[in-house]
Amino acid sequence: MAISRKSRVLLAGLMTVLIAAGAVLFFVIGTTATKVVEDSAPEPTSTPRPLEIFFGDLTANSLDAADLRRVADFEQPHGIGVFDGTLYVSDWGEDKIYAVDPNTGDKRLLADELGGAHDMVLDDEGWIVTPLYKEGRVVRVDRKSGAVEELASGFAGPNGIARARSGYYYVSNAKDGTVVKLSPDGKRKLTVARGLKEPAGIVVDNDNIVRVAQYADPRNPVVQIFDNGKRSVVVRNLAAAESLLYDERKNLLIGHGDSGRGTVTMFTGRGGLVRVLTTSLPVPLVGPVTDGKYLYLQSAAPGQTGVYRIKLP
């Protein structure tokens, strides 16, 4: 049966409407499905980026101790860290960690009943990871709530901690002279060095070469340890080496003593030693740590109460 011209026009119009409606429906369904997939996707992990700092300018611009400025006072400050513009200080006299505004000195109690917190690093979730010297443990501390979780135990006077790019931690044990490699979840421990003399501050580079300060060995104050267990002396003849700090070009700041005074010396990436700061603070000198603009340091000697900072050139 022949279809009239008017019927053909009506049929064509109906088909156009149906096609347009189908396209709209497809778009709506596709958009909704995409939103469901996006909404159900896991949140990306927030991994703290390493601080890009360079200490090379210190070779020509030694710091002046007269420029040290007191940030805040504590009963017995010991461990320090600075993250995202906030200074964190462990008070050994009170077994507490405080969050401090470095510009005003205002303090907020973050966590307590932490026996001898020392060096501090961040994990992937932005929690502080710190060894507790008095308790032989490594714990995590939430910077927002102050919640404390044990990561691992069974250490012997742990005080230095460094975090490798892989997420593993390296912990120095002052009491038994060892360095322990700790998995990110705290379930696996491996002793990578023995026979050290009161190992203290510790750092690790992107090649997993570990450098550790030996507080009780002034002849060989900084040694480096390789994954195969071998080690070698990096720096010689510095007394009371306590703290280490890397920059992005493998310049190394060493907190140590000179005639009993807290001193910062730089071991350059080319192998030279440059004295950059001599203070009136007694050893041991804890720090430096940095936010890229200032160095923060303090003395852990009895009777010392101040935490200080000095501007980088």
Buried (B, 14 or more C-beta within 10 A) or exposed (E): EEEEEEEEEEEEEEEEEEEEEEEEEEEEEEEEEEEEEEEEEEEEEEEBEEBEBEBBEBBEEBBEBEEBEEBBEBEBBBBBBBBEEBBBBBBBEBBBBBBBBBEEEEBEEBBEEBEBBBBBBBBEEBBBBBBBBBBBBBBBBBBEEBEBEEBBBEBEBBBBBBBBEEEBBBBBBBBBBBBBBBBBEBEEBEEBBEEBBBBBBBBBBEEBBBBBBBBBBBEBBBBBBBEEEEBEEBBEEBBBBBBBBBBEEBBBBBBBBBEEBBBBBBBBBEEEBBEBBBBEBBBBBBBBBBBEEBBBBBBBBEEBBBBBBBEBE
